[in-house]
Amino acid sequence: METRTILHADLNNFYASVECMLNPELRSKPVAVCGRVEERHGIVLAKNYIAKAYGVKTGESVLEARFKCPDLVMVPPHYREYMKYSRLVREIYMDYTDLVEPYGMDENWLDVTGSTHLFGDGETIANTIRERVKFELGLTVSVGVSFNKIFAKLGSDMKKPDAVTCITPENFCNKIWGLPAEEMLGVGRSASRELKRFGIHTIGQLAQADERLLSLRFGINGLRMKQFANGEDTSKVMPSDYHFPVKSVGNGTTFLTDLHTEAEVKPMILALADNVAARLRSAHKKARGIALMVRCNDLSWREWQEKLDHPSQNAGELAGHAFAVFQQNYPWVKPLRAMAVRAIRLEDEDVTEQLSIFRDGECLRKMESVDRTVDEIRSRFGQYAIRSAATMRLDKLAKTDEEIELTMPSGMLTLA
């Protein structure tokens, strides 16, 4: 079997790097891209290396970051610019292979196995890409080169910025087995904590761990983690036009001020469900379940789920079930800071459904016709061209004029 050549390209400090590239005056200063404080998203989304040297961390509050670095320059995110440069970088990758799989906005896997006879070995291609991205776009990228996706991702994390790291079948034991297990993709924080309970701290210890122990504690995922640690990841890099199966569709927001009553909650749920329903219809899916997550003003999260009697992609129906779940479960101990509605247990919209005598078939057809009309109007005139009257005056809902669709991690890490 031919040894594959897989690259993982990771743009360094992507959001902050784009901001500094577009505004050269920022390049010599500590910079952090932060959510809008007035909309209660006041956390650090990205930082440059100068800010990192002060201890500024992604995910911490603006107040914490400012305390560490009083001279920190905070800029709001410009997602359209990030999307533009994400596409431009991907166009460079496509010059070397059509097997380019996004892993977020700033990371991509590339399978260049079939391109090495044209462009050189994996390390040569990685360095060519690195130089092109820097010269053509003014951004830097770190690239991991390996024989599978897991190790390529690990390689891109090992040396930053603007670097190439190669992990081969011959050197991976010496190169990565001494690293903490949680640095390997597929080992989450909770799994890492549990592994440490059994004395498994490094990737090498995971690679040599007892399979019965891993299987008993983690099931199939335990065996998969061990296989990954031993370089036995055979998951494919998917083509750039591949669409991953939709498993759930959700929408959430942090409110401008806390919610204190059900009268405030109900239209918020409808506004979130409206977005979820539109995305379901776009994906030609219906939901057989609904999940509601709420965040209290003490920052604690709670989630509840409910099965639906029939599959739906209608905002009113989804919102009705979500609100009923809220009424049944939330005790109003604390005001609400944030909320998310998620459609789960999805199925294709054309799956045959047995009609119930308790549902009006003609009413359903009219609802579907209205939904299609709403979708068409929005596709022509914008997301806010037509809305439910109940959501027209939501002064506590954070508003944005940028509707950005992000390509999120695919999770395509399965063993053949």
C-alpha positions as CSV (number, residue, x, y, z in Angstrom):
1,M,0.0,0.0,0.0
2,E,1.4,3.4,-1.0
3,T,2.3,5.7,1.8
4,R,0.2,8.8,1.6
5,T,1.5,12.4,1.8
6,I,-0.9,14.5,3.8
7,L,-0.4,18.2,4.7
8,H,-2.2,20.2,7.4
9,A,-1.9,23.9,6.8
10,D,-2.8,26.2,9.7
11,L,-2.8,30.0,9.2
12,N,-1.0,31.6,12.2
13,N,-3.2,33.8,14.4
14,F,-5.5,34.1,11.5
15,Y,-8.0,36.9,12.6
16,A,-5.3,39.0,14.2
17,S,-2.9,38.4,11.2
18,V,-5.5,39.6,8.7
19,E,-6.1,42.8,10.8
20,C,-2.4,43.5,11.0
21,M,-1.9,42.9,7.3
22,L,-4.8,45.2,6.4
23,N,-3.6,47.9,8.9
24,P,0.3,48.0,8.9
25,E,0.3,50.4,11.9
26,L,-0.8,47.5,14.1
27,R,2.1,45.2,13.2
28,S,4.4,46.5,16.0
29,K,1.7,46.6,18.6
30,P,0.0,44.0,20.8
31,V,-3.3,43.3,19.1
32,A,-6.4,41.3,20.0
33,V,-9.5,40.7,18.0
34,C,-12.4,40.9,20.5
35,G,-16.1,40.5,20.5
36,R,-18.2,43.6,21.0
37,V,-18.3,44.5,24.7
38,E,-21.6,46.4,24.2
39,E,-23.2,43.1,22.9
40,R,-21.7,41.1,25.9
41,H,-19.3,39.2,23.6
42,G,-16.3,40.8,25.3
43,I,-13.8,38.0,24.9
44,V,-10.6,37.6,23.0
45,L,-11.2,35.8,19.7
46,A,-7.6,36.0,18.5
47,K,-4.3,37.7,19.3
48,N,-1.0,38.3,17.7
49,Y,2.3,37.0,19.0
50,I,3.2,40.3,20.7
51,A,0.0,40.1,22.8
52,K,0.6,36.4,23.4
53,A,4.0,37.3,24.9
54,Y,2.1,39.3,27.6
55,G,0.0,36.2,28.4
56,V,-3.1,37.2,26.5
57,K,-5.1,34.1,25.8
58,T,-7.9,33.3,23.3
59,G,-11.2,32.9,25.1
60,E,-10.5,35.1,28.1
61,S,-12.4,38.3,28.9
62,V,-11.4,41.7,27.6
63,L,-10.9,42.8,31.2
64,E,-8.5,40.0,31.9
65,A,-6.5,40.7,28.7
66,R,-6.4,44.4,29.4
67,F,-5.1,43.7,32.9
68,K,-2.2,41.6,31.5
69,C,-1.5,44.1,28.7
70,P,-2.6,47.7,29.4
71,D,-1.4,48.8,25.9
72,L,-3.4,46.1,24.1
73,V,-5.0,47.3,20.9
74,M,-8.5,45.7,20.6
75,V,-10.2,45.6,17.2
76,P,-13.6,44.2,16.3
77,P,-13.9,41.1,14.1
78,H,-14.4,41.6,10.3
79,Y,-15.7,38.2,9.3
80,R,-16.1,39.1,5.6
81,E,-12.4,39.9,5.3
82,Y,-11.5,36.6,7.1
83,M,-13.8,34.6,4.7
84,K,-12.3,36.4,1.7
85,Y,-8.7,35.5,2.7
86,S,-9.7,32.0,3.7
87,R,-11.0,31.5,0.2
88,L,-7.8,33.1,-1.3
89,V,-5.6,30.8,0.7
90,R,-7.6,27.8,-0.4
91,E,-7.2,28.8,-4.0
92,I,-3.5,28.5,-3.5
93,Y,-3.9,25.0,-2.0
94,M,-6.0,24.0,-5.0
95,D,-3.1,24.6,-7.3
96,Y,-1.5,21.5,-5.8
97,T,-4.4,19.1,-5.3
98,D,-8.2,19.0,-5.5
99,L,-8.3,17.1,-2.2
100,V,-8.5,20.1,0.1
101,E,-10.6,19.5,3.2
102,P,-11.4,22.5,5.5
103,Y,-11.1,22.2,9.2
104,G,-12.5,25.5,10.3
105,M,-11.8,28.8,8.5
106,D,-8.1,28.8,8.9
107,E,-7.1,25.2,8.7
108,N,-7.1,22.7,5.8
109,W,-5.9,19.2,5.1
110,L,-4.4,18.5,1.7
111,D,-3.7,15.1,0.2
112,V,-0.8,15.7,-2.2
113,T,0.1,12.0,-2.7
114,G,-0.7,12.2,-6.4
115,S,1.1,15.6,-6.9
116,T,4.5,14.7,-5.7
117,H,5.7,13.7,-9.2
118,L,4.8,17.2,-10.4
119,F,5.8,19.4,-7.5
120,G,8.3,17.5,-5.3
121,D,7.9,15.7,-2.0
122,G,5.6,16.7,0.7
123,E,8.1,19.0,2.5
124,T,8.9,20.7,-0.8
125,I,5.2,21.3,-1.5
126,A,4.7,22.5,2.0
127,N,7.5,25.1,1.8
128,T,6.3,26.2,-1.6
129,I,2.8,26.8,-0.3
130,R,4.2,28.6,2.8
131,E,6.2,31.0,0.7
132,R,3.4,31.7,-1.7
133,V,0.9,32.5,1.1
134,K,3.4,34.9,2.6
135,F,4.3,36.6,-0.7
136,E,0.9,36.7,-2.3
137,L,-1.3,37.4,0.8
138,G,1.0,38.7,3.5
139,L,0.0,35.9,5.9
140,T,2.0,33.1,7.4
141,V,1.1,29.5,7.6
142,S,2.5,26.5,9.5
143,V,2.3,23.2,7.7
144,G,2.5,19.7,9.1
145,V,3.6,16.9,6.7
146,S,2.9,13.3,7.5
147,F,1.4,10.1,6.3
148,N,-2.0,10.6,7.9
149,K,-4.4,13.4,9.0
150,I,-3.9,13.1,12.7
151,F,-0.1,13.4,12.6
152,A,-0.2,16.2,9.9
153,K,-2.4,18.2,12.2
154,L,0.0,17.5,15.1
155,G,2.9,18.6,13.0
156,S,1.4,22.0,12.1
157,D,1.0,22.7,15.8
158,M,4.5,21.7,16.8
159,K,6.4,24.7,15.3
160,K,4.9,28.2,14.7
161,P,4.8,30.6,13.1
162,D,5.8,30.2,9.4
163,A,7.2,26.7,9.6
164,V,7.1,23.2,8.2
165,T,7.3,20.0,10.4
166,C,7.6,16.5,9.0
167,I,6.4,13.4,10.8
168,T,7.3,10.2,9.0
169,P,6.6,6.5,9.6
170,E,10.3,6.2,10.6
171,N,10.5,9.1,13.1
172,F,7.0,9.5,14.6
173,C,7.8,7.5,17.8
174,N,10.8,9.6,18.7
175,K,9.2,12.8,17.6
176,I,5.7,12.7,19.1
177,W,5.4,9.9,21.7
178,G,6.8,12.2,24.4
179,L,4.1,14.8,23.9
180,P,1.1,15.1,26.2
181,A,-1.8,12.9,25.0
182,E,-4.2,15.9,24.8
183,E,-2.1,17.5,22.1
184,M,-3.3,14.8,19.7
185,L,-6.5,15.4,17.8
186,G,-9.1,12.9,19.1
187,V,-8.2,13.3,22.7
188,G,-10.4,15.8,24.3
189,R,-10.1,17.5,27.7
190,S,-12.4,15.1,29.5
191,A,-10.7,12.0,27.9
192,S,-7.3,13.5,28.9
193,R,-8.3,13.8,32.5
194,E,-9.6,10.3,32.6
195,L,-6.5,8.9,30.9
196,K,-4.3,10.6,33.5
197,R,-6.3,8.8,36.2
198,F,-4.8,5.6,34.8
199,G,-1.3,6.9,34.5
200,I,-1.5,7.7,30.8
201,H,0.0,11.1,30.2
202,T,1.8,11.0,26.9
203,I,1.0,9.9,23.3
204,G,3.5,7.1,23.7
205,Q,1.9,5.8,26.8
206,L,-1.5,5.9,25.0
207,A,0.0,4.0,22.1
208,Q,1.1,1.2,24.4
209,A,-1.9,1.2,26.7
210,D,-3.9,-1.9,27.5
211,E,-6.7,-2.2,24.9
212,R,-9.1,-3.8,27.4
213,L,-8.8,-0.9,29.8
214,L,-9.3,1.6,27.0
215,S,-12.3,-0.3,25.6
216,L,-13.9,-0.6,29.0
217,R,-13.5,3.0,29.9
218,F,-14.0,4.7,26.5
219,G,-15.6,2.1,24.2
220,I,-14.7,2.2,20.5
221,N,-13.2,5.7,21.0
222,G,-10.6,4.3,23.4
223,L,-9.4,1.8,20.8
224,R,-9.5,4.6,18.2
225,M,-7.3,6.9,20.3
226,K,-4.7,4.1,20.6
227,Q,-4.7,3.5,16.9
228,F,-4.3,7.2,16.2
229,A,-1.3,7.3,18.6
230,N,0.3,4.4,16.6
231,G,-0.2,6.2,13.3
232,E,-3.1,4.0,12.2
233,D,-5.4,6.7,10.9
234,T,-6.7,5.9,7.5
235,S,-9.4,8.6,7.2
236,K,-9.4,10.2,3.8
237,V,-9.0,13.9,2.9
238,M,-12.2,14.8,1.3
239,P,-12.5,16.7,-2.0
240,S,-13.0,20.5,-1.7
241,D,-16.6,20.3,-3.0
242,Y,-17.6,17.5,-0.6
243,H,-20.6,18.3,1.6
244,F,-20.5,16.6,5.0
245,P,-23.7,15.1,6.3
246,V,-25.7,17.5,8.4
247,K,-26.3,15.9,11.8
248,S,-27.8,18.8,13.6
249,V,-28.6,22.5,13.0
250,G,-28.4,25.1,15.7
251,N,-28.5,28.8,16.3
252,G,-27.6,30.7,19.5
253,T,-27.0,34.2,20.8
254,T,-26.0,36.2,23.9
255,F,-28.6,38.8,24.8
256,L,-27.7,42.5,25.2
257,T,-29.3,42.4,28.7
258,D,-30.6,39.5,30.8
259,L,-34.1,38.1,30.3
260,H,-36.3,37.9,33.3
261,T,-39.7,36.7,32.0
262,E,-41.3,34.2,29.7
263,A,-42.7,37.1,27.7
264,E,-39.2,38.0,26.9
265,V,-38.0,34.5,26.2
266,K,-40.8,33.4,23.7
267,P,-39.9,35.8,20.9
268,M,-36.2,35.1,21.3
269,I,-36.8,31.4,20.9
270,L,-38.9,32.2,17.7
271,A,-36.1,34.3,16.3
272,L,-33.6,31.5,16.9
273,A,-35.9,28.8,15.5
274,D,-36.6,30.9,12.4
275,N,-32.9,30.7,11.5
276,V,-32.7,27.0,12.3
277,A,-35.8,26.2,10.2
278,A,-34.5,28.1,7.2
279,R,-31.2,26.2,7.4
280,L,-33.1,22.9,7.6
281,R,-35.0,23.7,4.5
282,S,-31.8,24.8,2.7
283,A,-30.3,21.4,3.7
284,H,-33.5,19.5,2.7
285,K,-33.8,18.1,6.2
286,K,-36.5,17.8,8.8
287,A,-36.0,17.5,12.6
288,R,-37.5,14.8,14.8
289,G,-36.2,16.4,17.9
290,I,-35.4,19.8,19.5
291,A,-32.8,20.8,22.0
292,L,-32.7,24.0,24.0
293,M,-29.7,25.3,25.8
294,V,-29.8,28.3,28.2
295,R,-27.0,30.1,30.0
296,C,-27.8,31.9,33.2
297,N,-26.1,35.1,34.3
298,D,-23.8,33.0,36.5
299,L,-22.4,31.6,33.2
300,S,-23.7,28.1,33.9
301,W,-25.3,26.1,31.0
302,R,-28.3,23.9,31.0
303,E,-29.7,21.8,28.2
304,W,-32.9,19.8,27.6
305,Q,-34.1,17.8,24.6
306,E,-37.5,16.6,23.4
307,K,-38.7,14.2,20.6
308,L,-41.2,15.6,18.2
309,D,-44.3,13.7,17.3
310,H,-43.6,14.3,13.6
311,P,-40.7,15.7,11.6
312,S,-40.7,19.4,11.0
313,Q,-38.8,22.3,9.3
314,N,-41.3,25.0,10.3
315,A,-40.1,27.8,12.6
316,G,-43.4,28.1,14.4
317,E,-43.6,24.4,15.2
318,L,-39.9,24.2,16.3
319,A,-40.2,27.3,18.4
320,G,-43.4,26.0,20.0
321,H,-41.7,22.8,21.1
322,A,-38.6,24.6,22.3
323,F,-40.7,27.1,24.4
324,A,-42.7,24.2,25.9
325,V,-39.4,22.5,26.9
326,F,-38.3,25.8,28.5
327,Q,-41.6,26.1,30.5
328,Q,-41.4,22.6,31.7
329,N,-37.7,22.7,32.8
330,Y,-36.5,26.2,33.7
331,P,-37.2,27.2,37.3
332,W,-36.4,30.9,36.9
333,V,-33.8,30.7,39.6
334,K,-31.6,33.1,37.7
335,P,-32.0,35.5,34.7
336,L,-30.9,34.3,31.3
337,R,-27.8,35.6,29.6
338,A,-27.8,33.4,26.4
339,M,-29.8,30.8,24.6
340,A,-29.5,28.3,21.7
341,V,-32.0,26.3,19.8
342,R,-30.8,23.1,18.0
343,A,-32.7,20.8,15.6
344,I,-31.6,17.2,16.2
345,R,-32.5,13.6,14.9
346,L,-32.5,14.9,11.3
347,E,-33.9,13.0,8.4
348,D,-34.3,13.8,4.7
349,E,-37.3,16.0,4.0
350,D,-38.7,13.6,1.3
351,V,-38.9,10.6,3.7
352,T,-42.4,9.2,3.6
353,E,-44.4,10.1,6.7
354,Q,-47.6,8.5,7.9
355,L,-50.2,11.3,8.3
356,S,-52.0,11.6,11.6
357,I,-55.7,12.3,12.0
358,F,-54.7,15.0,14.5
359,R,-52.8,17.0,11.8
360,D,-54.5,19.1,9.1
361,G,-52.9,18.1,5.8
362,E,-54.1,21.2,4.0
363,C,-52.8,23.4,6.7
364,L,-49.4,21.7,6.5
365,R,-49.2,22.3,2.7
366,K,-50.0,26.0,3.2
367,M,-47.3,26.3,5.9
368,E,-44.8,24.7,3.6
369,S,-45.8,27.0,0.7
370,V,-45.4,30.1,3.0
371,D,-42.0,28.8,4.2
372,R,-40.8,28.4,0.6
373,T,-42.0,31.9,-0.3
374,V,-40.2,33.4,2.7
375,D,-37.0,31.6,1.7
376,E,-37.2,33.0,-1.8
377,I,-37.8,36.6,-0.6
378,R,-34.8,36.3,1.7
379,S,-32.6,34.9,-1.0
380,R,-33.4,37.8,-3.2
381,F,-33.5,40.7,-0.7
382,G,-31.6,39.6,2.4
383,Q,-32.1,37.9,5.7
384,Y,-34.1,40.7,7.2
385,A,-36.4,41.4,4.2
386,I,-39.2,39.5,5.9
387,R,-39.6,38.5,9.5
388,S,-42.2,37.4,12.0
389,A,-44.0,40.4,13.6
390,A,-43.1,38.9,17.0
391,T,-39.4,39.3,16.3
392,M,-39.5,42.8,14.9
393,R,-38.7,44.7,18.1
394,L,-36.3,42.5,19.9
395,D,-34.2,45.2,21.6
396,K,-32.3,42.6,23.7
397,L,-31.1,40.6,20.7
398,A,-27.6,41.3,19.4
399,K,-27.9,42.5,15.8
400,T,-25.3,42.2,13.0
401,D,-25.4,43.2,9.4
402,E,-23.0,40.3,8.5
403,E,-24.5,36.9,8.0
404,I,-21.5,34.7,7.8
405,E,-21.6,31.0,7.2
406,L,-18.5,29.2,8.5
407,T,-17.1,25.9,7.5
408,M,-16.6,24.2,10.8
409,P,-14.6,21.1,11.7
410,S,-15.8,18.1,9.7
411,G,-15.0,15.3,12.2
412,M,-14.0,13.1,9.3
413,L,-11.6,11.0,11.4
414,T,-12.7,7.5,11.0
415,L,-10.8,4.2,10.6
416,A,-11.5,2.0,7.6
